[in-house]
């Protein structure tokens, strides 16, 4: 089964079409004609994802997403909105929607969005439910500090490390985001494998693809030999992309595809290369705001932000 999905729409024909299509693709589907009915179902059942229309009588899709985020934070919502209604989609993202799809619906895009949402919710629940004995002072080499916020960070790292979930590490400059990434790797099952780190802000825009995915011999001027990219260097281990918000917009779909398909295509090559990499990313920017401004893709944001680790500012680390 691909996931347990709740569809919310006041149009019976649309509900029926979506239910039939998604069940044929392996999803378990429950339907609701109103947001009130959906909220009632959500009180007693843990769905993996919700697909909801925006314009409905009574509680509309925006308010529904707001309530869903408040009461069921582990259940991602995908909103269906009319083509061209980007303002509505952005508003939904601001109140906590996971993603959006536009009408008329493209079945493949709906399925891809739902699969991302299901993976997100299942990994997030796994992280939350994991238990790990924590020695807040003795298990960390570099990320030290006796304040309550830092003890909480170390506890979260130990729980995150036990999964292969992608992690977005946020915090102001100088808060130790790379140190946190290295600690996640050091406590994970990939600890003996490569840890490859790169600051995306330092990559020349014209060479980002080659740096990440590598290139074939002759792919461009001066490419006299083939070169492995950072994904290939990190194969079997962990790839840390610092300042991921600086990845050029035109490069972001290729990065998303690599993460979703677990394959890369070196520049100038005609073949795909399988990769096994855990991605850790970091930023000091507000990437959610960047998605609403159109400078960072929403689907990439949610792909890298399966789990968020927020590092406290230095001024908030007083001993407590």
C-alpha angles and dihedrals in degrees: 000000000000094000147303107273133189116203119199119194135132093217109090093201093053091047091051094047093048093045093051094047096046095045089053087055093054104265123132104230133201121179135208128186096207139030089241090058090047093051089051091053091047091057091066105027136053108224122190094223143350127224110198140175118232102218110058134139116264111004108024125215095265094055090042091055090048092054092042092054091049097047104026107028093166093060112083118210126213114198126211112217136171118269110269095022094115092146090060092048092050091049089053091051090051093057092049110278112154098217143332138229126198130232132273081056123232104214094211093052091048091051092047091050092048093049090052090048093049092049090048095051096043093050092044091052091048091053092048094049097044115111120206128171107245127210098182094192105032109046101058127078101188113006098077137153132120099227120116093247092055093046088053091050092052091049090051092048092055090052094045093048092064092066136057092230119139111251130207110204113201133184144109122297111283097026094115104258094158091046088054091049091051091049091052089053094044092055095043134088088256094062093115093049128080122295107202119188130188134171105225091202090067096052114102107241092234092054102042094101093047092047093051101037104021126229141253123243110279094015090133141347112310093014091127094154135027115262132203115232128221093267091056092045089054094047109143091012142057131305116201116198108192118198090013089171088076093065106119113255093238090056096051097081090055092050090048091050092051091052094046098044097031089227135106133200114212114226109272094014126118096206137074120236120209116233134194106198135145109218123218117177135183138196141168090203128091097250094181089060089046090057091055090048092051096242096109126037115248093215091054091046092057092043092057095036101064086128125014123210112193116197117210120241116258091249090059095055099083113141111272 
